[in-house]
Amino acid sequence: MTVEQQHQFTIARLGHQGDGVTGDGLFAPRTLPGEIVTGCAEGNRLTDIKLVTPSPDRVSAPCRHYKSCGGCQLQHASDPFIANWKQSIVETALAARGISTEFRPILTSPAASRRRAALSARRTKKGALAGFHARASDTIVQVPECRLLDPLLLPALGVAEKLAQLGASRRGELSVTATLSRNGLDIAVLGGAEPDGPLLLGLAQLAEAADLARLAWNGETMALRRPPVQVFGKAEVAPPPGAFLQATLEGEAALQATVSEIVSEASAIVDLFSGCGTFALPLAGTARVHAIEGDAEMIRALEKGWRNSTGLKRVTAETRDLYRNPLVGDEFNGFDACVIDPPRAGAEAQVANLAESGVGVIAFVSCNPTTFARDAAYMVRAGYTLDWVQVVDQFRWSSHVELVGKLTLTSA
């Protein structure tokens, strides 16, 4: 590509995935608004990008893997810029639905704090490699000095490589979810070969050699050396293999504290999409809680955690698909607060029923500003007020946004 074939562009804004966007809609990764760059247009993207005039918000990426790894999108941007941009995403989504509200200062997890990561691992001619995918590629980039991961999680990279050597095909790729538990590494593998005698033996030996708390293979626990305990308030919970957890302890604590503040005056709370009890169990310190989750194993882990704890009020739980069978009508009777933390798609059917429930206060947790704005608008039309929003950034240097909104019923 020659210089003569390149053109000059000004970056107008940042898209939702963290790429710069030119005035005519071309996406330019690792650029910032106001920057002037040269590049070549290929489809809807710029390639061979060269920086001409940098933004004052540009910083040197702290991680040496940043240029090759696709795990982070925004290490070239200052922390204040990222904080303002993430809040603006939520503000814009709400404004599109005709909603404005108070925003509290964003809460950002520190570097090297990720307690959970989804790694990719593959066999090679010389052994194996594990890490994150390169940007828009199936190429795996090794990240031994990753600035995202908690240092105690970094050994999982070596474990993932050994797992690939043991049970990945030459063309296949393992998905390795690595989580820090109170009792050590908790590893869950998907995409591995069907275990035979030699593989079973190898997995058991690896779990011992790497001092793993638990090793699961294709959904089945192969080694359980210690309970992979997570702590939610006063309760200790051992989630099922690969179960959802908040990405950082700091982010989890910020979400829990915000939710607790919203429902602090409630005596009876219903927790929708409760998972293993991230909110339900801490809230049981002061209120009766009914937890609902579609995954039966998560519910069993939650119930066991409550039974084995002391000093908590009553927690009841049920396994229920809230998409196909949302809580309705008088099922909300007796609850004076609700916590709802749906997946990225939101929860249209459940929100429609929640809007008619008469529950006085709602802590709405979301990882998708667009679906949150849609659902919040429904609640507002039904007589609720969105009092304020707390943005939480526990996926540092990424385009991912999480938030908690406080909704109160102001009219019937």
C-alpha positions in Angstrom: 0.0 0.0 0.0 1.6 3.3 -1.1 1.3 6.7 0.6 -0.4 8.0 -2.5 -3.2 5.5 -2.1 -4.0 6.7 1.4 -6.3 9.5 2.4 -6.6 11.7 5.4 -9.6 11.4 7.8 -10.8 13.1 11.0 -12.3 10.9 13.7 -15.7 12.3 14.6 -16.7 10.0 17.5 -16.3 6.7 19.2 -18.6 3.8 18.3 -20.2 1.5 20.8 -17.5 -1.1 20.3 -14.7 1.4 21.0 -13.6 2.1 17.4 -13.2 5.6 16.2 -15.7 6.6 13.5 -15.0 9.1 10.7 -17.6 11.6 9.5 -18.5 9.4 6.6 -19.0 6.3 8.8 -15.7 4.4 8.4 -14.5 2.5 11.5 -10.9 3.1 12.7 -9.7 0.9 15.6 -7.6 2.5 18.3 -8.3 6.1 17.4 -10.0 8.8 19.4 -12.4 11.7 18.5 -10.7 14.7 17.0 -7.7 12.8 15.8 -6.5 13.2 12.2 -5.3 10.0 10.6 -4.3 8.6 7.3 -5.6 5.2 6.0 -7.1 3.2 3.3 -10.9 2.6 3.1 -11.7 -1.1 2.8 -15.5 -1.7 3.0 -16.6 0.2 6.1 -13.2 0.2 7.8 -9.9 2.0 7.6 -6.7 -0.1 7.3 -3.1 0.8 7.5 -3.9 3.7 9.9 -1.2 6.2 10.7 -1.7 8.9 13.3 -1.2 12.5 12.1 -2.6 14.6 14.9 -3.2 12.8 18.3 -6.0 13.6 20.8 -5.0 15.1 24.1 -6.8 12.1 25.6 -4.4 9.7 24.0 -2.0 7.8 26.4 0.6 5.1 26.0 -1.0 1.6 26.3 0.2 0.1 29.6 0.2 -3.5 28.3 2.9 -4.7 25.8 0.3 -7.1 24.3 -2.1 -4.4 23.4 -1.3 -4.1 19.7 -1.7 -7.8 19.0 -4.3 -8.8 21.5 -8.0 -8.2 21.1 -8.9 -8.4 24.8 -8.9 -4.6 25.2 -10.1 -1.9 22.9 -9.3 1.3 24.8 -5.9 1.2 26.4 -4.8 4.1 24.2 -7.4 6.4 25.9 -7.1 8.2 29.3 -9.1 7.0 32.2 -11.2 10.2 32.4 -12.0 9.9 28.7 -13.2 6.3 29.1 -15.3 7.2 32.1 -17.0 10.1 30.3 -17.5 8.0 27.2 -19.1 5.1 29.0 -21.5 7.3 30.9 -22.4 9.1 27.7 -23.4 5.8 26.1 -26.0 5.3 28.8 -27.1 8.9 28.7 -27.5 8.7 24.9 -29.5 5.4 25.1 -31.9 6.9 27.7 -32.2 10.2 25.8 -33.3 8.2 22.7 -36.2 7.0 24.9 -36.9 10.5 26.2 -35.4 9.9 29.7 -33.0 12.1 31.6 -31.8 11.4 35.1 -29.0 12.0 37.6 -25.7 10.1 37.1 -23.5 9.2 40.0 -19.7 9.2 39.4 -18.6 6.1 37.6 -16.9 3.3 39.7 -14.0 1.7 37.9 -12.2 -1.5 38.8 -8.4 -1.3 39.0 -6.0 -2.8 36.6 -4.9 -6.4 37.3 -8.2 -7.2 39.1 -10.0 -9.6 36.8 -10.8 -12.8 38.8 -12.4 -14.5 35.8 -11.4 -14.9 32.2 -12.6 -16.8 29.1 -9.4 -18.1 27.6 -8.9 -19.8 24.2 -6.4 -22.7 23.9 -5.1 -24.6 20.9 -2.6 -27.4 20.2 0.3 -26.5 17.9 3.1 -28.5 16.3 5.5 -27.5 19.1 3.0 -27.9 22.0 0.1 -25.5 22.7 -0.7 -21.8 23.2 -3.4 -20.1 25.2 -4.6 -16.5 25.6 -7.1 -14.2 23.9 -8.0 -13.8 20.3 -6.5 -11.1 18.2 -8.9 -8.5 17.1 -11.5 -9.8 14.6 -9.5 -13.0 14.2 -9.4 -16.6 15.4 -5.6 -16.2 16.0 -4.8 -16.8 19.7 -2.4 -14.3 21.2 -0.4 -15.3 24.3 -0.6 -12.7 27.1 1.8 -13.7 29.8 2.0 -10.1 31.1 -1.7 -9.3 30.8 -2.6 -6.1 32.7 -6.2 -7.1 33.1 -5.9 -10.4 35.0 -5.3 -10.7 38.7 -1.8 -12.0 39.1 -3.3 -15.1 40.9 -5.2 -15.8 37.7 -2.2 -15.7 35.4 -1.2 -19.3 36.1 -4.4 -20.4 34.4 -2.7 -19.5 31.0 -0.2 -22.3 31.6 -2.9 -24.7 32.7 -4.9 -23.9 29.6 -1.9 -24.8 27.4 -1.5 -28.1 29.2 -5.2 -28.8 28.8 -5.0 -28.2 25.1 -2.1 -30.7 24.8 -4.1 -33.3 26.7 -7.4 -33.0 25.0 -7.7 -30.7 22.1 -7.7 -31.8 18.4 -5.1 -30.2 16.1 -7.9 -28.2 14.4 -10.1 -27.7 17.4 -10.0 -25.0 20.1 -10.7 -25.2 23.8 -12.7 -22.6 25.6 -11.3 -22.4 29.1 -13.1 -20.4 31.7 -10.7 -19.7 34.6 -12.0 -18.3 37.9 -10.3 -17.4 41.1 -12.1 -19.0 44.1 -11.3 -18.7 47.8 -9.7 -22.1 47.5 -7.7 -21.7 44.3 -8.3 -21.9 40.5 -11.6 -23.1 39.2 -11.3 -24.3 35.6 -14.1 -25.2 33.3 -13.3 -26.5 29.7 -15.6 -26.7 26.7 -14.8 -28.1 23.3 -12.5 -30.9 24.5 -12.3 -34.5 23.2 -14.5 -37.2 24.7 -12.6 -38.4 27.7 -11.1 -41.9 27.6 -8.9 -43.6 30.1 -5.6 -41.8 29.3 -7.3 -38.4 29.1 -9.1 -38.9 32.4 -5.8 -39.9 34.1 -4.1 -36.9 32.5 -6.8 -34.5 33.7 -6.6 -35.8 37.2 -2.8 -35.5 37.2 -2.9 -32.0 35.9 -5.5 -30.9 38.5 -3.1 -32.3 41.2 0.1 -30.8 39.7 -1.5 -27.4 39.2 -3.2 -27.4 42.6 -6.6 -26.7 41.1 -9.7 -26.4 43.3 -11.9 -27.9 40.6 -11.5 -29.0 37.0 -14.6 -29.5 34.8 -14.4 -30.9 31.2 -17.3 -30.5 28.8 -19.7 -29.7 31.7 -18.6 -32.7 33.9 -16.5 -32.3 37.0 -13.3 -34.3 36.6 -11.5 -33.3 39.8 -12.8 -31.6 42.9 -9.9 -31.2 45.3 -11.4 -28.3 47.3 -14.8 -26.5 47.1 -14.4 -23.5 44.6 -16.0 -21.1 47.1 -17.2 -17.6 46.3 -18.3 -15.3 49.2 -21.6 -13.4 48.9 -22.1 -11.4 52.0 -22.0 -13.8 54.9 -22.6 -16.9 52.7 -20.1 -19.1 51.0 -21.3 -20.5 47.7 -19.7 -23.1 45.4 -21.1 -22.2 41.9 -21.5 -24.9 39.2 -18.7 -25.1 36.7 -18.5 -22.1 34.4 -21.4 -20.3 36.2 -21.7 -16.6 35.7 -19.9 -14.4 38.2 -19.1 -10.7 38.2 -15.7 -10.1 36.5 -13.9 -8.4 39.5 -14.4 -8.4 43.2 -14.3 -4.6 43.1 -17.1 -4.4 40.5 -19.2 -7.0 42.4 -18.8 -5.0 45.6 -19.8 -1.7 43.8 -22.9 -3.4 42.3 -23.9 -5.0 45.6 -23.5 -1.8 47.6 -25.6 0.2 45.1 -28.3 -2.4 45.0 -28.3 -2.6 48.8 -28.7 1.1 49.1 -31.7 1.1 46.7 -33.6 -1.6 48.6 -32.3 -0.7 52.1 -35.7 0.0 53.6 -37.3 -3.2 52.2 -38.3 -6.1 54.4 -39.2 -8.5 51.6 -37.3 -8.6 48.3 -37.8 -10.6 45.1 -34.5 -11.1 43.2 -35.1 -11.9 39.5 -32.3 -13.6 37.5 -30.6 -14.2 40.8 -27.7 -16.4 39.6 -26.0 -18.1 42.5 -27.0 -15.3 44.9 -24.7 -12.4 44.2 -27.4 -10.0 45.5 -29.9 -12.3 47.2 -27.5 -13.6 49.9 -26.0 -10.2 50.9 -29.5 -8.7 51.0 -30.6 -11.5 53.3 -28.6 -9.8 56.1 -31.5 -7.4 56.6 -34.5 -8.7 54.5 -36.4 -11.8 53.5 -35.5 -12.7 49.9 -37.1 -14.8 47.2 -34.6 -15.7 44.5 -35.6 -16.8 41.0 -33.2 -18.2 38.4 -33.5 -20.3 35.3 -30.5 -22.5 36.0 -31.3 -25.3 38.5 -27.7 -25.9 39.5 -27.2 -22.2 40.4 -30.3 -22.3 42.5 -29.1 -25.4 44.3 -25.7 -23.6 45.0 -27.6 -20.6 46.3 -29.8 -22.6 48.6 -26.8 -24.6 50.0 -24.9 -21.4 50.6 -27.8 -20.0 52.6 -28.4 -23.2 54.6 -24.7 -23.4 55.6 -24.6 -19.7 56.7 -25.6 -18.0 59.9 -27.1 -14.6 60.7 -29.2 -14.4 57.6 -33.0 -13.9 57.2 -35.0 -16.4 55.3 -34.1 -17.0 51.6 -36.4 -19.0 49.4 -35.5 -19.9 45.8 -37.1 -21.4 42.7 -35.9 -22.5 39.3 -38.0 -20.7 36.7 -37.5 -19.5 33.1 -38.4 -15.8 33.4 -38.5 -15.4 29.6 -41.1 -18.1 29.0 -42.8 -17.9 32.4 -42.3 -14.4 34.0 -43.5 -13.5 37.4 -47.0 -12.1 37.1 -49.8 -10.3 39.1 -50.3 -11.4 42.6 -47.0 -13.3 42.6 -45.5 -9.9 43.5 -47.7 -9.6 46.5 -45.8 -9.2 49.8 -42.6 -7.8 48.2 -41.8 -4.2 48.8 -38.7 -4.2 46.6 -37.3 -6.0 43.5 -33.8 -6.6 42.2 -33.6 -7.5 38.5 -30.4 -8.4 36.7 -31.3 -9.8 33.3 -28.9 -11.0 30.5 -27.9 -8.6 27.7 -31.1 -9.0 25.8 -33.0 -7.5 28.7 -36.4 -8.9 29.9 -39.3 -7.4 28.0 -42.0 -9.9 29.2 -40.8 -9.8 32.8 -40.5 -6.0 32.7 -44.1 -5.6 31.4 -45.4 -7.6 34.4 -43.1 -5.8 36.8 -44.4 -2.5 35.6 -47.9 -3.5 36.7 -46.8 -5.1 40.0 -47.0 -2.2 42.3 -43.6 -3.0 43.8 -42.4 0.3 45.3 -38.7 0.3 44.5 -36.6 -1.5 41.9 -32.9 -2.0 41.6 -32.4 -2.6 37.9 -28.9 -4.0 37.1 -27.9 -4.2 33.4 -24.9 -4.9 31.2 -26.6 -3.4 28.1 -27.5 0.3 28.0 -29.7 -0.1 25.0 -32.0 -2.8 26.5 -31.9 -1.0 29.8 -33.2 2.2 28.2 -35.9 0.2 26.5 -37.0 -1.5 29.7 -36.6 1.7 31.8 -38.9 3.6 29.3 -41.5 0.9 29.8 -41.3 1.3 33.6 -41.5 5.1 33.3 -44.6 4.9 31.1 -46.2 2.7 33.8 -45.7 5.3 36.5 -42.1 4.7 37.8 -39.4 7.4 38.0 -35.7 6.6 37.2 -34.2 8.5 40.1 -30.6 8.0 39.3 -28.1 5.7 37.5 -24.7 4.3 38.7 -22.4 3.2 36.0 -19.9 0.5 37.0 -16.8 -0.2 34.8 -15.4 -3.6 35.8 -14.3 -4.4 32.3 -11.5 -1.9 32.3 -10.2 -0.7 28.9 -13.1 -2.4 27.1 -16.3 -1.1 25.5 -18.4 -3.1 28.0 -20.7 -1.0 30.2 -22.6 -2.1 33.4 -25.0 0.0 35.5 -27.6 0.0 38.2 -30.7 2.2 38.0 -33.0 3.1 40.9 -36.7 3.1 39.9 -39.5 4.2 42.3 -43.2 4.0 41.8 -44.7 7.5 41.8 -48.1 7.0 40.3 -50.5 4.1 39.8 
